[in-house]
Amino acid sequence: MAKKKKIKELQPKIKVRLDSRTIITVRDESKLDFWREKYPNLEVIKDL
């Protein structure tokens, strides 16, 4: 018998520019705080 596929919950994504060359996608605010400690000048580009 075939198994049912699990449904993934889509979490909001936040696009962040760490420096002039590096852009990352962060899934939640706690991860954004983590990156903000390492890169105090980061910019939030877009909340997807």
N, C-alpha and C positions, 0 to 999 in steps of 0.2 A: 504494500500500500504506500501511496505517496504521502509524504509528510506535509503539513501545512507550513507555509512560509510565515516567519515572524514579521510583524509590521514594525518598521523602525519609526520612532518618533523623531521628527525633524526638529532640531534645536536651532535657535537663531544663531546666525554667524555674524561675526564682526570682523571687517577687514581693517588691518592696522599696518601703518608704515613705521617700521622700527628706525630706519635711517634712510639715507638717500637712495639706496639700492634694494633694500629688503622690505618686502610686503608679506605679511602672514595673515592667516585666517584663524580667528579664535572663536571657540564655541560658547564660552560663558564669561561672566564678569570676574570670577575668581581667577581665571587664567589671564585675563586682561590685567588684573592687579599684579600678578606674578611678573608679566613682561614689563609693566610700568616701573617696577623696582629696578630692573636691569637696564632699561632704556627710558630714562625720565623725560626725554624729548619726543616720545612717540606721538603719532597722530592717528586718530580714528578716522578712517577714510569713509567707511560706509557700514551701516547696520543692515544686514540682508535679512 
